């Protein structure tokens, strides 16, 4: 990612964190958490005998939910892929996130 600002040159803004850094897993998890909290996806998991929740095994798009016009909604169709690989889709990467930050004037 190219930036004209020298103060951002060696920061996360100038890096493709999704593919070449271990932070890509954290980014993918954050996107899935957001989609789950906004009820755009369902997370399937086993329940143990005591009623405790075990590790999730499947994620899918929740049917019948209206799109909330949120910048992370671009990732909703890829939720299963993101869950499986714990990476954002290569064609989309983190572009919607940076675009939203630019629109808000946080980065230029």
N, CA, C and O atoms as a printed pandas DataFrame, in Angstrom:
     atom_number atom_name residue_name chain_id  residue_number  x_coord  y_coord  z_coord
0              1         N          UNK        A               1    0.854   -1.161    0.000
1              2        CA          UNK        A               1    0.000    0.000    0.000
2              3         C          UNK        A               1    0.898    1.222    0.000
3              4         O          UNK        A               1    1.817    1.319    0.813
4              5         N          UNK        A               2    0.643    2.144   -0.895
5              6        CA          UNK        A               2    1.472    3.337   -0.990
6              7         C          UNK        A               2    0.785    4.503   -0.301
7              8         O          UNK        A               2   -0.422    4.705   -0.439
8              9         N          UNK        A               3    1.562    5.253    0.429
9             10        CA          UNK        A               3    1.069    6.454    1.077
10            11         C          UNK        A               3    2.048    7.584    0.830
11            12         O          UNK        A               3    3.258    7.372    0.757
12            13         N          UNK        A               4    1.512    8.783    0.704
13            14        CA          UNK        A               4    2.354    9.947    0.471
14            15         C          UNK        A               4    2.888   10.525    1.772
15            16         O          UNK        A               4    3.877   11.258    1.774
16            17         N          UNK        A               5    2.239   10.198    2.866
17            18        CA          UNK        A               5    2.641   10.757    4.152
18            19         C          UNK        A               5    3.833    9.998    4.723
19            20         O          UNK        A               5    3.779    8.778    4.878
20            21         N          UNK        A               6    4.897   10.709    5.031
21            22        CA          UNK        A               6    6.106   10.082    5.581
22            23         C          UNK        A               6    5.859    9.509    6.976
23            24         O          UNK        A               6    6.448    8.491    7.339
24            25         N          UNK        A               7    4.995   10.153    7.757
25            26        CA          UNK        A               7    4.750    9.673    9.117
26            27         C          UNK        A               7    3.977    8.348    9.144
27            28         O          UNK        A               7    3.956    7.670   10.172
28            29         N          UNK        A               8    3.346    7.975    8.032
29            30        CA          UNK        A               8    2.613    6.707    7.969
30            31         C          UNK        A               8    3.355    5.622    7.193
31            32         O          UNK        A               8    2.888    4.486    7.105
32            33         N          UNK        A               9    4.509    5.972    6.632
33            34        CA          UNK        A               9    5.219    5.053    5.740
34            35         C          UNK        A               9    5.568    3.713    6.386
35            36         O          UNK        A               9    5.428    2.677    5.736
36            37         N          UNK        A              10    6.010    3.698    7.620
37            38        CA          UNK        A              10    6.416    2.456    8.280
38            39         C          UNK        A              10    5.388    1.963    9.291
39            40         O          UNK        A              10    5.729    1.210   10.204
40            41         N          UNK        A              11    4.145    2.375    9.137
41            42        CA          UNK        A              11    3.102    1.941   10.062
42            43         C          UNK        A              11    2.220    0.888    9.398
43            44         O          UNK        A              11    2.466    0.473    8.265
44            45         N          UNK        A              12    1.200    0.472   10.118
45            46        CA          UNK        A              12    0.279   -0.535    9.612
46            47         C          UNK        A              12   -0.455   -0.047    8.358
47            48         O          UNK        A              12   -0.879   -0.861    7.538
48            49         N          UNK        A              13   -0.606    1.252    8.205
49            50        CA          UNK        A              13   -1.286    1.791    7.030
50            51         C          UNK        A              13   -0.547    1.419    5.753
51            52         O          UNK        A              13   -1.167    1.250    4.703
52            53         N          UNK        A              14    0.764    1.291    5.834
53            54        CA          UNK        A              14    1.574    1.011    4.655
54            55         C          UNK        A              14    1.826   -0.484    4.462
55            56         O          UNK        A              14    2.646   -0.860    3.623
56            57         N          UNK        A              15    1.158   -1.325    5.201
57            58        CA          UNK        A              15    1.390   -2.767    5.127
58            59         C          UNK        A              15    0.136   -3.500    4.676
59            60         O          UNK        A              15   -0.982   -3.076    4.971
60            61         N          UNK        A              16    0.328   -4.593    3.966
61            62        CA          UNK        A              16   -0.789   -5.490    3.638
62            63         C          UNK        A              16   -0.833   -6.542    4.737
63            64         O          UNK        A              16   -0.211   -7.598    4.621
64            65         N          UNK        A              17   -1.559   -6.255    5.785
65            66        CA          UNK        A              17   -1.522   -7.124    6.955
66            67         C          UNK        A              17   -2.271   -8.432    6.765
67            68         O          UNK        A              17   -2.029   -9.392    7.498
68            69         N          UNK        A              18   -3.158   -8.486    5.814
69            70        CA          UNK        A              18   -3.970   -9.686    5.644
70            71         C          UNK        A              18   -3.160  -10.891    5.179
71            72         O          UNK        A              18   -3.374  -11.993    5.682
72            73         N          UNK        A              19   -2.265  -10.723    4.263
73            74        CA          UNK        A              19   -1.582  -11.866    3.660
74            75         C          UNK        A              19   -0.202  -12.173    4.229
75            76         O          UNK        A              19    0.186  -13.339    4.298
76            77         N          UNK        A              20    0.531  -11.167    4.629
77            78        CA          UNK        A              20    1.937  -11.402    4.928
78            79         C          UNK        A              20    2.303  -11.233    6.394
79            80         O          UNK        A              20    3.480  -11.332    6.742
80            81         N          UNK        A              21    1.347  -10.987    7.248
81            82        CA          UNK        A              21    1.628  -10.808    8.655
82            83         C          UNK        A              21    0.657  -11.642    9.485
83            84         O          UNK        A              21   -0.460  -11.926    9.052
84            85         N          UNK        A              22    1.087  -12.025   10.664
85            86        CA          UNK        A              22    0.230  -12.853   11.504
86            87         C          UNK        A              22   -0.999  -12.103   11.993
87            88         O          UNK        A              22   -1.945  -12.726   12.475
88            89         N          UNK        A              23   -1.005  -10.780   11.881
89            90        CA          UNK        A              23   -2.172   -9.993   12.269
90            91         C          UNK        A              23   -3.378  -10.275   11.383
91            92         O          UNK        A              23   -4.499   -9.911   11.739
92            93         N          UNK        A              24   -3.173  -10.904   10.256
93            94        CA          UNK        A              24   -4.292  -11.236    9.375
94            95         C          UNK        A              24   -5.320  -12.121   10.048
95            96         O          UNK        A              24   -6.514  -12.004    9.771
96            97         N          UNK        A              25   -4.872  -13.015   10.937
97            98        CA          UNK        A              25   -5.800  -13.876   11.674
98            99         C          UNK        A              25   -6.657  -13.052   12.631
99           100         O          UNK        A              25   -7.855  -13.297   12.774
100          101         N          UNK        A              26   -6.038  -12.086   13.277
101          102        CA          UNK        A              26   -6.772  -11.230   14.213
102          103         C          UNK        A              26   -7.785  -10.384   13.457
103          104         O          UNK        A              26   -8.914  -10.200   13.914
104          105         N          UNK        A              27   -7.387   -9.877   12.318
105          106        CA          UNK        A              27   -8.292   -9.079   11.492
106          107         C          UNK        A              27   -9.489   -9.907   11.040
107          108         O          UNK        A              27  -10.626   -9.437   11.089
108          109         N          UNK        A              28   -9.239  -11.135   10.601
109          110        CA          UNK        A              28  -10.330  -12.021   10.180
110          111         C          UNK        A              28  -11.270  -12.316   11.342
111          112         O          UNK        A              28  -12.488  -12.318   11.166
112          113         N          UNK        A              29  -10.719  -12.564   12.526
113          114        CA          UNK        A              29  -11.548  -12.826   13.704
114          115         C          UNK        A              29  -12.391  -11.603   14.059
115          116         O          UNK        A              29  -13.561  -11.742   14.417
116          117         N          UNK        A              30  -11.811  -10.412   13.964
117          118        CA          UNK        A              30  -12.546   -9.185   14.277
118          119         C          UNK        A              30  -13.710   -8.988   13.306
119          120         O          UNK        A              30  -14.794   -8.569   13.714
120          121         N          UNK        A              31  -13.495   -9.284   12.044
121          122        CA          UNK        A              31  -14.570   -9.160   11.049
122          123         C          UNK        A              31  -15.685  -10.154   11.371
123          124         O          UNK        A              31  -16.862   -9.793   11.333
124          125         N          UNK        A              32  -15.330  -11.398   11.687
125          126        CA          UNK        A              32  -16.349  -12.395   12.022
126          127         C          UNK        A              32  -17.127  -12.002   13.277
127          128         O          UNK        A              32  -18.343  -12.182   13.335
128          129         N          UNK        A              33  -16.437  -11.470   14.275
129          130        CA          UNK        A              33  -17.117  -11.042   15.502
130          131         C          UNK        A              33  -18.110   -9.930   15.188
131          132         O          UNK        A              33  -19.239   -9.946   15.680
132          133         N          UNK        A              34  -17.696   -8.969   14.374
133          134        CA          UNK        A              34  -18.596   -7.883   14.009
134          135         C          UNK        A              34  -19.826   -8.418   13.283
135          136         O          UNK        A              34  -20.950   -8.024   13.593
136          137         N          UNK        A              35  -19.619   -9.309   12.321
137          138        CA          UNK        A              35  -20.753   -9.868   11.569
138          139         C          UNK        A              35  -21.686  -10.638   12.496
139          140         O          UNK        A              35  -22.904  -10.589   12.326
140          141         N          UNK        A              36  -21.132  -11.342   13.465
141          142        CA          UNK        A              36  -21.949  -12.099   14.416
142          143         C          UNK        A              36  -22.744  -11.158   15.328
143          144         O          UNK        A              36  -23.936  -11.372   15.550
144          145         N          UNK        A              37  -22.098  -10.133   15.847
145          146        CA          UNK        A              37  -22.771   -9.198   16.748
146          147         C          UNK        A              37  -23.909   -8.467   16.026
147          148         O          UNK        A              37  -24.957   -8.209   16.617
148          149         N          UNK        A              38  -23.701   -8.141   14.768
149          150        CA          UNK        A              38  -24.747   -7.468   13.987
150          151         C          UNK        A              38  -25.720   -8.464   13.362
151          152         O          UNK        A              38  -26.533   -8.087   12.518
152          153         N          UNK        A              39  -25.644   -9.735   13.769
153          154        CA          UNK        A              39  -26.558  -10.800   13.363
154          155         C          UNK        A              39  -26.598  -11.030   11.866
155          156         O          UNK        A              39  -27.656  -11.324   11.308
156          157         N          UNK        A              40  -25.452  -10.897   11.209
157          158        CA          UNK        A              40  -25.349  -11.162    9.777
158          159         C          UNK        A              40  -24.939  -12.612    9.508
159          160         O          UNK        A              40  -25.168  -13.129    8.415
160          161         N          UNK        A              41  -24.334  -13.267   10.499
161          162        CA          UNK        A              41  -23.928  -14.667   10.352
162          163         C          UNK        A              41  -24.374  -15.463   11.575
163          164         O          UNK        A              41  -24.637  -14.906   12.641
164          165         N          UNK        A              42  -24.451  -16.773   11.393
165          166        CA          UNK        A              42  -24.733  -17.700   12.489
166          167         C          UNK        A              42  -23.472  -18.504   12.764
167          168         O          UNK        A              42  -22.753  -18.880   11.838
168          169         N          UNK        A              43  -23.209  -18.762   14.020
169          170        CA          UNK        A              43  -22.063  -19.570   14.417
170          171         C          UNK        A              43  -22.611  -20.846   15.043
171          172         O          UNK        A              43  -23.341  -20.796   16.033
172          173         N          UNK        A              44  -22.259  -21.982   14.465
173          174        CA          UNK        A              44  -22.711  -23.284   14.966
174          175         C          UNK        A              44  -21.622  -23.873   15.850
175          176         O          UNK        A              44  -20.440  -23.828   15.510
176          177         N          UNK        A              45  -22.032  -24.424   16.984
177          178        CA          UNK        A              45  -21.073  -25.009   17.923
178          179         C          UNK        A              45  -21.733  -26.169   18.659
179          180         O          UNK        A              45  -22.957  -26.292   18.701
180          181         N          UNK        A              46  -20.898  -26.999   19.227
181          182        CA          UNK        A              46  -21.402  -28.086   20.046
182          183         C          UNK        A              46  -21.679  -27.553   21.438
183          184         O          UNK        A              46  -21.079  -26.566   21.864
184          185         N          UNK        A              47  -22.591  -28.209   22.149
185          186        CA          UNK        A              47  -22.851  -27.870   23.545
186          187         C          UNK        A              47  -22.474  -29.076   24.387
187          188         O          UNK        A              47  -22.899  -30.198   24.111
188          189         N          UNK        A              48  -21.676  -28.839   25.410
189          190        CA          UNK        A              48  -21.244  -29.905   26.298
190          191         C          UNK        A              48  -22.369  -30.274   27.258
191          192         O          UNK        A              48  -23.351  -29.540   27.372
192          193         N          UNK        A              49  -22.236  -31.398   27.946
193          194        CA          UNK        A              49  -23.299  -31.877   28.838
194          195         C          UNK        A              49  -23.651  -30.863   29.920
195          196         O          UNK        A              49  -24.815  -30.751   30.305
196          197         N          UNK        A              50  -22.684  -30.143   30.402
197          198        CA          UNK        A              50  -22.930  -29.191   31.482
198          199         C          UNK        A              50  -23.585  -27.910   30.971
199          200         O          UNK        A              50  -23.878  -27.017   31.766
200          201         N          UNK        A              51  -23.820  -27.800   29.668
201          202        CA          UNK        A              51  -24.401  -26.603   29.103
202          203         C          UNK        A              51  -23.371  -25.596   28.622
203          204         O          UNK        A              51  -23.722  -24.542   28.092
204          205         N          UNK        A              52  -22.103  -25.921   28.808
205          206        CA          UNK        A              52  -21.038  -25.033   28.331
206          207         C          UNK        A              52  -20.925  -25.113   26.816
207          208         O          UNK        A              52  -21.188  -26.155   26.216
208          209         N          UNK        A              53  -20.538  -24.023   26.218
209          210        CA          UNK        A              53  -20.377  -23.954   24.773
210          211         C          UNK        A              53  -18.981  -24.425   24.406
211          212         O          UNK        A              53  -17.997  -24.028   25.031
212          213         N          UNK        A              54  -18.900  -25.265   23.399
213          214        CA          UNK        A              54  -17.609  -25.774   22.926
214          215         C          UNK        A              54  -17.177  -24.991   21.681
215          216         O          UNK        A              54  -17.817  -24.014   21.295
216          217         N          UNK        A              55  -16.121  -25.421   21.088
217          218        CA          UNK        A              55  -15.527  -24.754   19.929
218          219         C          UNK        A              55  -16.504  -24.726   18.752
219          220         O          UNK        A              55  -17.156  -25.732   18.470
220          221         N          UNK        A              56  -16.613  -23.582   18.059
221          222        CA          UNK        A              56  -17.478  -23.527   16.875
222          223         C          UNK        A              56  -16.919  -24.388   15.750
223          224         O          UNK        A              56  -15.706  -24.542   15.611
224          225         N          UNK        A              57  -17.815  -24.942   14.960
225          226        CA          UNK        A              57  -17.379  -25.784   13.846
226          227         C          UNK        A              57  -17.869  -25.288   12.494
227          228         O          UNK        A              57  -17.406  -25.771   11.460
228          229         N          UNK        A              58  -18.795  -24.332   12.477
229          230        CA          UNK        A              58  -19.347  -23.879   11.208
230          231         C          UNK        A              58  -19.903  -22.467   11.348
231          232         O          UNK        A              58  -20.446  -22.094   12.387
232          233         N          UNK        A              59  -19.757  -21.699   10.283
233          234        CA          UNK        A              59  -20.310  -20.342   10.204
234          235         C          UNK        A              59  -21.036  -20.232    8.876
235          236         O          UNK        A              59  -20.534  -20.698    7.853
236          237         N          UNK        A              60  -22.222  -19.616    8.883
237          238        CA          UNK        A              60  -22.890  -19.349    7.614
238          239         C          UNK        A              60  -23.700  -18.061    7.694
239          240         O          UNK        A              60  -23.944  -17.526    8.775
240          241         N          UNK        A              61  -24.108  -17.581    6.535
241          242        CA          UNK        A              61  -24.867  -16.337    6.422
242          243         C          UNK        A              61  -26.254  -16.542    7.008
243          244         O          UNK        A              61  -26.919  -17.531    6.701
244          245         N          UNK        A              62  -26.687  -15.628    7.836
245          246        CA          UNK        A              62  -28.018  -15.720    8.435
246          247         C          UNK        A              62  -29.046  -15.243    7.417
247          248         O          UNK        A              62  -28.983  -14.108    6.944
248          249         N          UNK        A              63  -29.976  -16.099    7.090
249          250        CA          UNK        A              63  -30.989  -15.785    6.091
250          251         C          UNK        A              63  -32.062  -14.884    6.693
251          252         O          UNK        A              63  -32.407  -15.001    7.869
252          253         N          UNK        A              64  -32.579  -13.985    5.862
253          254        CA          UNK        A              64  -33.668  -13.132    6.290
254          255         C          UNK        A              64  -33.249  -11.873    7.025
255          256         O          UNK        A              64  -34.099  -11.060    7.389
256          257         N          UNK        A              65  -31.965  -11.698    7.248
257          258        CA          UNK        A              65  -31.499  -10.493    7.933
258          259         C          UNK        A              65  -31.270   -9.378    6.918
259          260         O          UNK        A              65  -30.630   -9.608    5.892
260          261         N          UNK        A              66  -31.775   -8.183    7.180
261          262        CA          UNK        A              66  -31.528   -7.075    6.250
262          263         C          UNK        A              66  -30.079   -6.610    6.333
263          264         O          UNK        A              66  -29.459   -6.649    7.395
264          265         N          UNK        A              67  -29.560   -6.177    5.210
265          266        CA          UNK        A              67  -28.201   -5.635    5.181
266          267         C          UNK        A              67  -28.227   -4.305    5.909
267          268         O          UNK        A              67  -29.154   -3.515    5.730
268          269         N          UNK        A              68  -27.220   -4.050    6.728
269          270        CA          UNK        A              68  -27.205   -2.853    7.569
270          271         C          UNK        A              68  -26.434   -1.692    6.940
271          272         O          UNK        A              68  -26.235   -0.661    7.583
272          273         N          UNK        A              69  -26.007   -1.850    5.705
273          274        CA          UNK        A              69  -25.220   -0.829    5.016
274          275         C          UNK        A              69  -23.993   -0.427    5.821
275          276         O          UNK        A              69  -23.707    0.756    6.004
276          277         N          UNK        A              70  -23.295   -1.415    6.285
277          278        CA          UNK        A              70  -22.069   -1.236    7.061
278          279         C          UNK        A              70  -20.906   -1.659    6.179
279          280         O          UNK        A              70  -21.054   -2.568    5.362
280          281         N          UNK        A              71  -19.752   -1.018    6.329
281          282        CA          UNK        A              71  -18.644   -1.331    5.429
282          283         C          UNK        A              71  -18.135   -2.766    5.566
283          284         O          UNK        A              71  -17.503   -3.278    4.642
284          285         N          UNK        A              72  -18.391   -3.415    6.680
285          286        CA          UNK        A              72  -17.957   -4.809    6.825
286          287         C          UNK        A              72  -18.951   -5.797    6.210
287          288         O          UNK        A              72  -18.678   -6.996    6.164
288          289         N          UNK        A              73  -20.094   -5.308    5.740
289          290        CA          UNK        A              73  -21.053   -6.190    5.069
290          291         C          UNK        A              73  -20.490   -6.780    3.780
291          292         O          UNK        A              73  -21.004   -7.784    3.289
292          293         N          UNK        A              74  -19.452   -6.178    3.230
293          294        CA          UNK        A              74  -18.802   -6.737    2.045
294          295         C          UNK        A              74  -18.269   -8.145    2.317
295          296         O          UNK        A              74  -18.120   -8.946    1.393
296          297         N          UNK        A              75  -17.986   -8.441    3.576
297          298        CA          UNK        A              75  -17.411   -9.734    3.942
298          299         C          UNK        A              75  -18.455  -10.809    4.223
299          300         O          UNK        A              75  -18.108  -11.986    4.322
300          301         N          UNK        A              76  -19.722  -10.433    4.353
301          302        CA          UNK        A              76  -20.765  -11.396    4.714
302          303         C          UNK        A              76  -20.832  -12.598    3.774
303          304         O          UNK        A              76  -20.916  -13.723    4.266
304          305         N          UNK        A              77  -20.800  -12.428    2.444
305          306        CA          UNK        A              77  -20.861  -13.607    1.567
306          307         C          UNK        A              77  -19.648  -14.536    1.709
307          308         O          UNK        A              77  -19.701  -15.691    1.286
308          309         N          UNK        A              78  -18.571  -14.044    2.296
309          310        CA          UNK        A              78  -17.345  -14.823    2.428
310          311         C          UNK        A              78  -17.136  -15.359    3.847
311          312         O          UNK        A              78  -16.045  -15.827    4.175
312          313         N          UNK        A              79  -18.170  -15.295    4.689
313          314        CA          UNK        A              79  -18.024  -15.663    6.098
314          315         C          UNK        A              79  -17.498  -17.089    6.283
315          316         O          UNK        A              79  -16.623  -17.318    7.118
316          317         N          UNK        A              80  -18.018  -18.037    5.522
317          318        CA          UNK        A              80  -17.562  -19.427    5.663
318          319         C          UNK        A              80  -16.088  -19.562    5.279
319          320         O          UNK        A              80  -15.326  -20.255    5.954
320          321         N          UNK        A              81  -15.700  -18.909    4.213
321          322        CA          UNK        A              81  -14.303  -18.931    3.767
322          323         C          UNK        A              81  -13.387  -18.272    4.799
323          324         O          UNK        A              81  -12.308  -18.786    5.091
324          325         N          UNK        A              82  -13.815  -17.144    5.345
325          326        CA          UNK        A              82  -13.017  -16.457    6.365
326          327         C          UNK        A              82  -12.864  -17.343    7.591
327          328         O          UNK        A              82  -11.775  -17.439    8.157
328          329         N          UNK        A              83  -13.953  -17.994    8.007
329          330        CA          UNK        A              83  -13.902  -18.884    9.172
330          331         C          UNK        A              83  -12.955  -20.055    8.929
331          332         O          UNK        A              83  -12.171  -20.417    9.807
332          333         N          UNK        A              84  -13.026  -20.637    7.752
333          334        CA          UNK        A              84  -12.178  -21.795    7.434
334          335         C          UNK        A              84  -10.696  -21.437    7.383
335          336         O          UNK        A              84   -9.862  -22.148    7.945
336          337         N          UNK        A              85  -10.366  -20.325    6.704
337          338        CA          UNK        A              85   -8.961  -19.963    6.497
338          339         C          UNK        A              85   -8.421  -18.985    7.538
339          340         O          UNK        A              85   -7.207  -18.837    7.682
340          341         N          UNK        A              86   -9.315  -18.321    8.258
341          342        CA          UNK        A              86   -8.957  -17.250    9.198
342          343         C          UNK        A              86   -8.105  -16.182    8.516
343          344         O          UNK        A              86   -7.152  -15.655    9.091
344          345         N          UNK        A              87   -8.472  -15.888    7.298
345          346        CA          UNK        A              87   -7.897  -14.804    6.494
346          347         C          UNK        A              87   -9.036  -14.157    5.723
347          348         O          UNK        A              87  -10.029  -14.813    5.407
348          349         N          UNK        A              88   -8.897  -12.880    5.421
349          350        CA          UNK        A              88   -9.884  -12.223    4.580
350          351         C          UNK        A              88   -9.706  -12.698    3.142
351          352         O          UNK        A              88   -8.597  -13.073    2.763
352          353         N          UNK        A              89  -10.763  -12.696    2.328
353          354        CA          UNK        A              89  -10.649  -13.164    0.940
354          355         C          UNK        A              89   -9.613  -12.355    0.171
355          356         O          UNK        A              89   -9.557  -11.132    0.295
356          357         N          UNK        A              90   -8.800  -13.033   -0.616
357          358        CA          UNK        A              90   -7.676  -12.378   -1.291
358          359         C          UNK        A              90   -8.106  -11.293   -2.266
359          360         O          UNK        A              90   -7.394  -10.299   -2.413
360          361         N          UNK        A              91   -9.227  -11.443   -2.929
361          362        CA          UNK        A              91   -9.670  -10.424   -3.872
362          363         C          UNK        A              91  -10.172   -9.164   -3.190
363          364         O          UNK        A              91  -10.138   -8.081   -3.774
364          365         N          UNK        A              92  -10.637   -9.300   -1.960
365          366        CA          UNK        A              92  -11.206   -8.182   -1.215
366          367         C          UNK        A              92  -10.208   -7.608   -0.208
367          368         O          UNK        A              92  -10.118   -6.393   -0.030
368          369         N          UNK        A              93   -9.459   -8.502    0.448
369          370        CA          UNK        A              93   -8.485   -8.115    1.474
370          371         C          UNK        A              93   -9.075   -7.104    2.445
371          372         O          UNK        A              93  -10.237   -7.220    2.835
372          373         N          UNK        A              94   -8.286   -6.122    2.833
373          374        CA          UNK        A              94   -8.774   -5.141    3.794
374          375         C          UNK        A              94   -9.231   -3.841    3.131
375          376         O          UNK        A              94   -9.370   -2.827    3.815
376          377         N          UNK        A              95   -9.463   -3.845    1.838
377          378        CA          UNK        A              95   -9.852   -2.641    1.096
378          379         C          UNK        A              95  -11.091   -1.936    1.666
379          380         O          UNK        A              95  -11.052   -0.716    1.820
380          381         N          UNK        A              96  -12.197   -2.644    1.991
381          382        CA          UNK        A              96  -13.353   -1.935    2.545
382          383         C          UNK        A              96  -13.048   -1.230    3.872
383          384         O          UNK        A              96  -13.626   -0.186    4.175
384          385         N          UNK        A              97  -12.151   -1.799    4.644
385          386        CA          UNK        A              97  -11.791   -1.196    5.933
386          387         C          UNK        A              97  -11.046    0.110    5.700
387          388         O          UNK        A              97  -11.377    1.129    6.306
388          389         N          UNK        A              98  -10.032    0.089    4.815
389          390        CA          UNK        A              98   -9.267    1.308    4.522
390          391         C          UNK        A              98  -10.146    2.352    3.846
391          392         O          UNK        A              98  -10.016    3.542    4.132
392          393         N          UNK        A              99  -11.036    1.930    2.955
393          394        CA          UNK        A              99  -11.939    2.875    2.292
394          395         C          UNK        A              99  -12.823    3.602    3.305
395          396         O          UNK        A              99  -13.034    4.811    3.202
396          397         N          UNK        A             100  -13.332    2.860    4.278
397          398        CA          UNK        A             100  -14.173    3.470    5.314
398          399         C          UNK        A             100  -13.375    4.460    6.160
399          400         O          UNK        A             100  -13.883    5.522    6.520
400          401         N          UNK        A             101  -12.134    4.115    6.473
401          402        CA          UNK        A             101  -11.283    5.030    7.245
402          403         C          UNK        A             101  -10.985    6.305    6.462
403          404         O          UNK        A             101  -10.941    7.394    7.035
404          405         N          UNK        A             102  -10.779    6.170    5.151
405          406        CA          UNK        A             102  -10.527    7.342    4.318
406          407         C          UNK        A             102  -11.775    8.223    4.221
407          408         O          UNK        A             102  -11.674    9.447    4.302
408          409         N          UNK        A             103  -12.941    7.615    4.050
409          410        CA          UNK        A             103  -14.178    8.390    3.961
410          411         C          UNK        A             103  -14.443    9.186    5.231
411          412         O          UNK        A             103  -14.995   10.286    5.186
412          413         N          UNK        A             104  -14.048    8.625    6.352
413          414        CA          UNK        A             104  -14.245    9.305    7.639
414          415         C          UNK        A             104  -13.150   10.323    7.940
415          416         O          UNK        A             104  -13.242   11.062    8.921
416          417         N          UNK        A             105  -12.117   10.366    7.105
417          418        CA          UNK        A             105  -11.037   11.328    7.297
418          419         C          UNK        A             105  -10.002   10.897    8.321
419          420         O          UNK        A             105   -9.179   11.709    8.745
420          421         N          UNK        A             106  -10.027    9.630    8.728
421          422        CA          UNK        A             106   -9.063    9.136    9.703
422          423         C          UNK        A             106   -7.702    8.961    9.067
423          424         O          UNK        A             106   -6.683    9.275    9.682
424          425         N          UNK        A             107   -7.673    8.460    7.837
425          426        CA          UNK        A             107   -6.443    8.383    7.048
426          427         C          UNK        A             107   -6.696    9.069    5.715
427          428         O          UNK        A             107   -7.834    9.170    5.255
428          429         N          UNK        A             108   -5.616    9.538    5.104
429          430        CA          UNK        A             108   -5.792   10.192    3.799
430          431         C          UNK        A             108   -4.925    9.548    2.757
431          432         O          UNK        A             108   -4.939    9.965    1.598
